[in-house]
Amino acid sequence: MDPPKLLGKVAVVTGGAGGIGRAICKKLAKEGASIAIVDIDKEGMDRTLEDLSTAYDNVHCAVEADISRSEDVENAFKIVTSRLGTCTILVNNAGTEGVPELLGDLEETHIDIVLNINLKGAILMSNEFVKRLKSCRQGDTGNETRGCLVNMSSMAGKIGSTHGSVYSASKAGLMGLTKSLALEFPYSRIRCNAILPGAIDTSMLTRLGQTIPILKSITGLIPQQRIGTADEVANACLYLVTDSSSYVNGAMIEVAGGYAS
Ligand SMILES: NC(=O)c1ccc[n+]([C@@H]2O[C@H](COP(=O)([O-])OP(=O)(O)OC[C@H]3O[C@@H](n4cnc5c(N)ncnc54)[C@H](O)[C@@H]3O)[C@@H](O)[C@H]2O)c1
């Protein structure tokens, strides 16, 4: 049997209280990582922690924090570092679909919520992660990778979406963030990649399906003719945070069954 790929690593996963985030927590923990879940949903985080502690021996923790607030982000990293040690993997997965609205009907408060969580939150988390990894350089010899960062973008960021212009803009912003950190590898030595899920079976998709008519017939638009699973997205994430992807940096990995590829 192959040895676990992430033994001794500490991974922060935002939005790990459910859906895709929970699947990622399980997948990384199975490979030996200690997981720090950062989310606003305490009950959901407790359920994820229970799943992890039932199945895997490594130590995990959950921190209740709103990633759109810099104080929360700074505090979350302090807590994670003191409980689990230096974090070398960050998965910016937390997000919100916002309120489905057409351009022309947008409300400023709705715009702010989506941009603050999906884009500003990921930027704040990335900034703190990079700052902390840059400041502990003992033992470095060459240009080896010090850390891995994965941003959960979306196919909606690549192709746009009706009733979801702000969401799409936030996800396109994550692609820019990903490309930029990938370019900054000589300074940070952090590989940064993005995942672009298509339609994935989570509570977010259920909520959207109730309000946006096109989602009811989405499988007809997907070459593989089915919705994806959170576990399938987690597989891509595992690849991006292990040495299996050691020369992959700045990539946009589509997990969408061929939709709009
Ligand atoms: N489900 C899909 O079809 C799909 C498709 C493309 C992209 N995505 C993206 O995947 C990610 C996960 O989505 P999901 O489908 O699992 O949805 P989800 O609603 O189940 O999970 C989102 C998580 O983010 C957390 N969160 C929200 N605001 C937060 C904040 N301010 N601070 C900390 N945590 C916060 C929520 O509590 C929740 O646990 C999101 O970024 C989403 O945009 C999902």
The ligand as a Gaussian input file, in Angstrom:
#p B3LYP/6-31G(d) Opt

LIG

0 1
 N      -22.123000      23.234000      -5.918000
 C      -21.798000      23.673000      -7.122000
 O      -22.458000      23.324000      -8.130000
 C      -20.608000      24.595000      -7.305000
 C      -20.211000      24.887000      -8.626000
 C      -19.121000      25.719000      -8.821000
 C      -18.431000      26.244000      -7.730000
 N      -18.851000      25.959000      -6.457000
 C      -18.102000      26.563000      -5.353000
 O      -17.655000      25.558000      -4.458000
 C      -17.550000      26.117000      -3.143000
 C      -18.292000      25.217000      -2.166000
 O      -19.669000      25.241000      -2.503000
 P      -20.742000      24.147000      -2.055000
 O      -21.497000      23.783000      -3.256000
 O      -20.102000      23.108000      -1.227000
 O      -21.712000      25.084000      -1.200000
 P      -22.111000      25.095000       0.337000
 O      -23.084000      26.204000       0.479000
 O      -22.493000      23.724000       0.768000
 O      -20.739000      25.470000       1.084000
 C      -20.266000      26.782000       1.229000
 C      -19.588000      26.877000       2.594000
 O      -19.024000      28.185000       2.737000
 C      -19.284000      28.631000       4.067000
 N      -19.238000      30.096000       4.139000
 C      -20.109000      30.973000       3.553000
 N      -19.789000      32.229000       3.890000
 C      -18.702000      32.164000       4.699000
 C      -17.901000      33.145000       5.374000
 N      -18.182000      34.451000       5.302000
 N      -16.846000      32.737000       6.124000
 C      -16.565000      31.399000       6.233000
 N      -17.290000      30.429000       5.618000
 C      -18.341000      30.808000       4.868000
 C      -20.682000      28.084000       4.350000
 O      -21.007000      28.101000       5.730000
 C      -20.598000      26.690000       3.746000
 O      -20.095000      25.745000       4.686000
 C      -18.110000      27.529000      -3.228000
 O      -17.053000      28.454000      -3.346000
 C      -18.927000      27.495000      -4.509000
 O      -19.052000      28.776000      -5.088000
 C      -19.928000      25.140000      -6.236000

